[in-house]
Amino acid sequence: MSNLTIVDHPLVKHKITLLRSKFTEVQQFRALMQELSMLLAYEATRGVRVEETTCETPLMKTAGHLLSPGKIAIVPILRAGLGMVDGLLNFMPMARVGHIGLYRDHESLKPIEYYCKLPDGIANMEVFVVDPMLATGGSVAHSISIVKKTGATRIRFLCVVACPEGIECLKKAHPDVDIFTCVLDEKLNERGYILPGLGDAGDRLYGTK
């Protein structure tokens, strides 16, 4: 899968194991989600456009490079995607943040949109759509379609856990979007949950279940 990157790093493996555990409490779960998001951001920002500049060190002037202010957007899919935003902002504090609100109908498993607010000028930005889980892929594919309607073309999707069904769905809908994940799990169960997975990421982030 040429557009799929699995961040196979010992730190990632360690933190994913802790994240999966049913004994991990809300506070630690949130911290792990942010840490994993930072590790994902490190890989996903390879190839991001930078501007040449001049930097004056204590000894002399030298050539340098900077990320362009106003040229990066982070778009979490509500609500679980919010748990990844701070990790990415730690790496890219100049980024602007949009929000797409979707929920999954428990009968049809189809996404239903209830909110969308994206930064002005997003069509010319590097866009990072984020959601901890890539399960059926329907919500992610729908969210990326919303972003593409703005004219944006440089889009990456970041998740913590993915499964083959979600990867195939997203590749079919958006073959031009690169996917970054910490781990590729086995499959979906009959309720649309990833196995072995980590449960409901939103509930575990916010202590709602």
C-alpha positions as a Markdown table, in Angstrom:
| # | Residue | x | y | z |
|---|---|---|---|---|
| 1 | Met | 0.0 | 0.0 | 0.0 |
| 2 | Ser | 2.1 | 2.9 | -1.3 |
| 3 | Asn | 0.0 | 5.6 | 0.4 |
| 4 | Leu | 0.0 | 3.9 | 3.8 |
| 5 | Thr | 2.7 | 4.5 | 6.4 |
| 6 | Ile | 2.7 | 2.5 | 9.7 |
| 7 | Val | 4.9 | 4.2 | 12.2 |
| 8 | Asp | 6.7 | 1.1 | 13.4 |
| 9 | His | 8.8 | 2.4 | 16.2 |
| 10 | Pro | 9.6 | 0.9 | 19.7 |
| 11 | Leu | 8.2 | 4.0 | 21.4 |
| 12 | Val | 5.0 | 3.7 | 19.4 |
| 13 | Lys | 4.6 | 0.0 | 20.2 |
| 14 | His | 5.1 | 0.7 | 23.9 |
| 15 | Lys | 2.6 | 3.5 | 24.0 |
| 16 | Ile | 0.0 | 1.6 | 21.9 |
| 17 | Thr | 0.1 | -1.3 | 24.4 |
| 18 | Leu | -0.6 | 1.1 | 27.3 |
| 19 | Leu | -3.3 | 2.8 | 25.3 |
| 20 | Arg | -5.1 | -0.5 | 24.5 |
| 21 | Ser | -5.2 | -1.7 | 28.1 |
| 22 | Lys | -8.6 | -1.5 | 29.7 |
| 23 | Phe | -6.9 | -0.6 | 33.0 |
| 24 | Thr | -5.5 | 2.7 | 31.6 |
| 25 | Glu | -7.4 | 5.6 | 33.2 |
| 26 | Val | -8.7 | 8.7 | 31.5 |
| 27 | Gln | -5.8 | 11.0 | 32.4 |
| 28 | Gln | -3.2 | 8.6 | 31.1 |
| 29 | Phe | -5.2 | 7.7 | 28.1 |
| 30 | Arg | -5.3 | 11.4 | 27.1 |
| 31 | Ala | -1.6 | 11.8 | 27.6 |
| 32 | Leu | -0.8 | 8.7 | 25.5 |
| 33 | Met | -3.0 | 9.9 | 22.7 |
| 34 | Gln | -1.2 | 13.2 | 22.6 |
| 35 | Glu | 2.2 | 11.5 | 22.7 |
| 36 | Leu | 1.3 | 9.1 | 19.9 |
| 37 | Ser | -0.1 | 12.1 | 17.9 |
| 38 | Met | 3.3 | 13.8 | 18.2 |
| 39 | Leu | 5.1 | 10.7 | 16.9 |
| 40 | Leu | 2.7 | 10.5 | 14.0 |
| 41 | Ala | 3.1 | 14.2 | 13.2 |
| 42 | Tyr | 6.9 | 13.7 | 13.0 |
| 43 | Glu | 6.5 | 11.2 | 10.2 |
| 44 | Ala | 3.5 | 12.9 | 8.5 |
| 45 | Thr | 5.2 | 16.2 | 8.2 |
| 46 | Arg | 8.0 | 14.8 | 5.9 |
| 47 | Gly | 7.5 | 16.6 | 2.6 |
| 48 | Val | 5.7 | 19.6 | 4.1 |
| 49 | Arg | 6.6 | 22.7 | 2.2 |
| 50 | Val | 9.1 | 25.1 | 3.9 |
| 51 | Glu | 10.3 | 28.6 | 3.0 |
| 52 | Glu | 14.0 | 29.5 | 2.7 |
| 53 | Thr | 15.1 | 32.2 | 5.0 |
| 54 | Thr | 18.3 | 33.6 | 6.6 |
| 55 | Cys | 19.2 | 32.8 | 10.2 |
| 56 | Glu | 21.7 | 34.8 | 12.2 |
| 57 | Thr | 23.6 | 32.6 | 14.7 |
| 58 | Pro | 25.8 | 34.1 | 17.4 |
| 59 | Leu | 28.7 | 33.7 | 15.0 |
| 60 | Met | 27.4 | 34.3 | 11.5 |
| 61 | Lys | 24.5 | 34.4 | 9.1 |
| 62 | Thr | 23.4 | 31.1 | 7.5 |
| 63 | Ala | 20.6 | 29.7 | 5.3 |
| 64 | Gly | 17.6 | 28.3 | 7.1 |
| 65 | His | 14.1 | 27.0 | 6.5 |
| 66 | Leu | 10.8 | 27.7 | 8.2 |
| 67 | Leu | 7.3 | 26.4 | 8.0 |
| 68 | Ser | 5.0 | 28.9 | 6.4 |
| 69 | Pro | 2.7 | 30.7 | 8.9 |
| 70 | Gly | -0.9 | 30.2 | 7.9 |
| 71 | Lys | -0.1 | 27.3 | 5.5 |
| 72 | Ile | -1.0 | 24.4 | 7.8 |
| 73 | Ala | -4.4 | 23.2 | 9.0 |
| 74 | Ile | -5.3 | 20.5 | 11.4 |
| 75 | Val | -8.9 | 19.2 | 11.1 |
| 76 | Pro | -10.1 | 16.8 | 13.8 |
| 77 | Ile | -13.2 | 14.8 | 13.3 |
| 78 | Leu | -15.3 | 15.4 | 16.4 |
| 79 | Arg | -15.3 | 14.4 | 19.0 |
| 80 | Ala | -12.5 | 11.8 | 19.4 |
| 81 | Gly | -10.2 | 13.7 | 16.9 |
| 82 | Leu | -9.9 | 16.5 | 19.5 |
| 83 | Gly | -7.7 | 14.2 | 21.5 |
| 84 | Met | -5.0 | 14.4 | 18.8 |
| 85 | Val | -4.9 | 18.1 | 18.2 |
| 86 | Asp | -2.7 | 19.2 | 21.1 |
| 87 | Gly | 0.0 | 16.7 | 20.1 |
| 88 | Leu | 0.1 | 18.1 | 16.6 |
| 89 | Leu | 0.0 | 21.7 | 17.8 |
| 90 | Asn | 3.1 | 20.9 | 20.0 |
| 91 | Phe | 4.9 | 20.3 | 16.7 |
| 92 | Met | 3.2 | 22.9 | 14.6 |
| 93 | Pro | 2.0 | 25.7 | 16.9 |
| 94 | Met | 1.4 | 28.0 | 13.9 |
| 95 | Ala | -1.2 | 25.6 | 12.5 |
| 96 | Arg | -4.9 | 26.7 | 12.2 |
| 97 | Val | -7.5 | 24.3 | 13.4 |
| 98 | Gly | -10.8 | 23.5 | 11.8 |
| 99 | His | -13.5 | 21.1 | 13.0 |
| 100 | Ile | -15.8 | 18.6 | 11.3 |
| 101 | Gly | -18.6 | 17.0 | 13.4 |
| 102 | Leu | -19.9 | 13.6 | 12.4 |
| 103 | Tyr | -21.6 | 10.8 | 14.2 |
| 104 | Arg | -22.1 | 7.2 | 13.0 |
| 105 | Asp | -25.6 | 5.9 | 12.7 |
| 106 | His | -25.5 | 2.7 | 14.7 |
| 107 | Glu | -27.9 | 0.9 | 12.3 |
| 108 | Ser | -26.4 | 1.8 | 8.9 |
| 109 | Leu | -22.9 | 2.7 | 10.2 |
| 110 | Lys | -23.1 | 5.7 | 7.8 |
| 111 | Pro | -21.7 | 9.1 | 8.8 |
| 112 | Ile | -24.1 | 12.0 | 9.6 |
| 113 | Glu | -22.7 | 15.5 | 9.5 |
| 114 | Tyr | -23.8 | 18.0 | 12.2 |
| 115 | Tyr | -21.0 | 20.6 | 12.2 |
| 116 | Cys | -18.3 | 22.0 | 9.9 |
| 117 | Lys | -16.0 | 25.0 | 10.4 |
| 118 | Leu | -12.8 | 25.2 | 8.4 |
| 119 | Pro | -10.0 | 27.9 | 8.3 |
| 120 | Asp | -10.2 | 30.6 | 5.6 |
| 121 | Gly | -7.8 | 29.8 | 2.8 |
| 122 | Ile | -7.6 | 26.1 | 3.6 |
| 123 | Ala | -7.5 | 25.4 | -0.2 |
| 124 | Asn | -3.8 | 26.5 | -0.2 |
| 125 | Met | -2.8 | 24.8 | 3.1 |
| 126 | Glu | -1.2 | 21.5 | 4.0 |
| 127 | Val | -4.2 | 19.7 | 5.7 |
| 128 | Phe | -3.9 | 17.1 | 8.4 |
| 129 | Val | -7.3 | 15.4 | 9.0 |
| 130 | Val | -7.1 | 13.5 | 12.3 |
| 131 | Asp | -9.2 | 10.8 | 14.0 |
| 132 | Pro | -7.9 | 8.2 | 16.4 |
| 133 | Met | -9.7 | 5.3 | 14.7 |
| 134 | Leu | -10.0 | 4.3 | 11.1 |
| 135 | Ala | -12.7 | 1.7 | 11.4 |
| 136 | Thr | -15.3 | 1.4 | 8.6 |
| 137 | Gly | -13.7 | 4.4 | 6.9 |
| 138 | Gly | -17.0 | 6.1 | 6.1 |
| 139 | Ser | -16.7 | 9.1 | 8.4 |
| 140 | Val | -13.1 | 9.7 | 7.4 |
| 141 | Ala | -13.9 | 9.5 | 3.7 |
| 142 | His | -16.8 | 11.9 | 4.2 |
| 143 | Ser | -14.7 | 14.4 | 6.1 |
| 144 | Ile | -12.0 | 14.4 | 3.5 |
| 145 | Ser | -14.6 | 15.0 | 0.8 |
| 146 | Ile | -15.8 | 18.0 | 2.8 |
| 147 | Val | -12.2 | 19.3 | 2.9 |
| 148 | Lys | -11.7 | 18.7 | -0.8 |
| 149 | Lys | -14.8 | 20.8 | -1.7 |
| 150 | Thr | -12.8 | 23.8 | -0.5 |
| 151 | Gly | -10.2 | 23.1 | -3.2 |
| 152 | Ala | -7.6 | 21.7 | -0.8 |
| 153 | Thr | -5.3 | 19.1 | -2.5 |
| 154 | Arg | -2.5 | 18.5 | -0.1 |
| 155 | Ile | -4.3 | 16.3 | 2.5 |
| 156 | Arg | -3.0 | 13.7 | 4.9 |
| 157 | Phe | -5.0 | 11.5 | 7.3 |
| 158 | Leu | -3.6 | 10.6 | 10.7 |
| 159 | Cys | -5.0 | 7.9 | 13.0 |
| 160 | Val | -3.7 | 5.9 | 15.9 |
| 161 | Val | -5.4 | 2.5 | 15.0 |
| 162 | Ala | -6.6 | 1.4 | 11.6 |
| 163 | Cys | -8.0 | -1.8 | 10.2 |
| 164 | Pro | -7.9 | -3.3 | 6.6 |
| 165 | Glu | -11.6 | -2.4 | 6.0 |
| 166 | Gly | -11.1 | 1.2 | 6.8 |
| 167 | Ile | -7.9 | 1.4 | 4.7 |
| 168 | Glu | -9.6 | -0.1 | 1.7 |
| 169 | Cys | -12.6 | 2.3 | 2.0 |
| 170 | Leu | -10.3 | 5.3 | 2.2 |
| 171 | Lys | -8.1 | 4.2 | -0.6 |
| 172 | Lys | -11.1 | 3.7 | -2.8 |
| 173 | Ala | -12.7 | 7.0 | -2.0 |
| 174 | His | -9.4 | 9.1 | -1.9 |
| 175 | Pro | -6.5 | 7.3 | -3.5 |
| 176 | Asp | -4.5 | 10.6 | -3.5 |
| 177 | Val | -4.6 | 10.9 | 0.4 |
| 178 | Asp | -1.6 | 9.5 | 2.3 |
| 179 | Ile | -2.6 | 7.6 | 5.5 |
| 180 | Phe | -0.4 | 7.5 | 8.6 |
| 181 | Thr | -1.2 | 5.1 | 11.5 |
| 182 | Cys | 0.5 | 3.7 | 14.5 |
| 183 | Val | -0.8 | 0.1 | 14.0 |
| 184 | Leu | -2.9 | -1.9 | 11.5 |
| 185 | Asp | -5.2 | -4.2 | 13.4 |
| 186 | Glu | -6.9 | -7.4 | 12.3 |
| 187 | Lys | -10.5 | -6.6 | 11.4 |
| 188 | Leu | -13.9 | -5.1 | 12.3 |
| 189 | Asn | -16.5 | -6.9 | 14.4 |
| 190 | Glu | -20.2 | -7.0 | 13.6 |
| 191 | Arg | -20.7 | -3.7 | 15.4 |
| 192 | Gly | -18.1 | -1.9 | 13.4 |
| 193 | Tyr | -15.5 | -1.8 | 16.2 |
| 194 | Ile | -11.8 | -2.5 | 15.4 |
| 195 | Leu | -10.4 | -5.8 | 16.8 |
| 196 | Pro | -8.3 | -5.9 | 19.0 |
| 197 | Gly | -8.6 | -2.1 | 19.0 |
| 198 | Leu | -8.9 | -0.1 | 22.1 |
| 199 | Gly | -12.6 | 0.3 | 22.6 |
| 200 | Asp | -14.4 | 3.6 | 21.9 |
| 201 | Ala | -11.7 | 6.3 | 21.7 |
| 202 | Gly | -14.1 | 9.1 | 22.5 |
| 203 | Asp | -15.6 | 7.5 | 25.5 |
| 204 | Arg | -12.1 | 6.7 | 26.9 |
| 205 | Leu | -10.8 | 10.2 | 26.2 |
| 206 | Tyr | -13.7 | 11.9 | 28.0 |
| 207 | Gly | -14.7 | 9.4 | 30.6 |
| 208 | Thr | -18.2 | 9.1 | 29.2 |
| 209 | Lys | -18.5 | 5.3 | 29.5 |
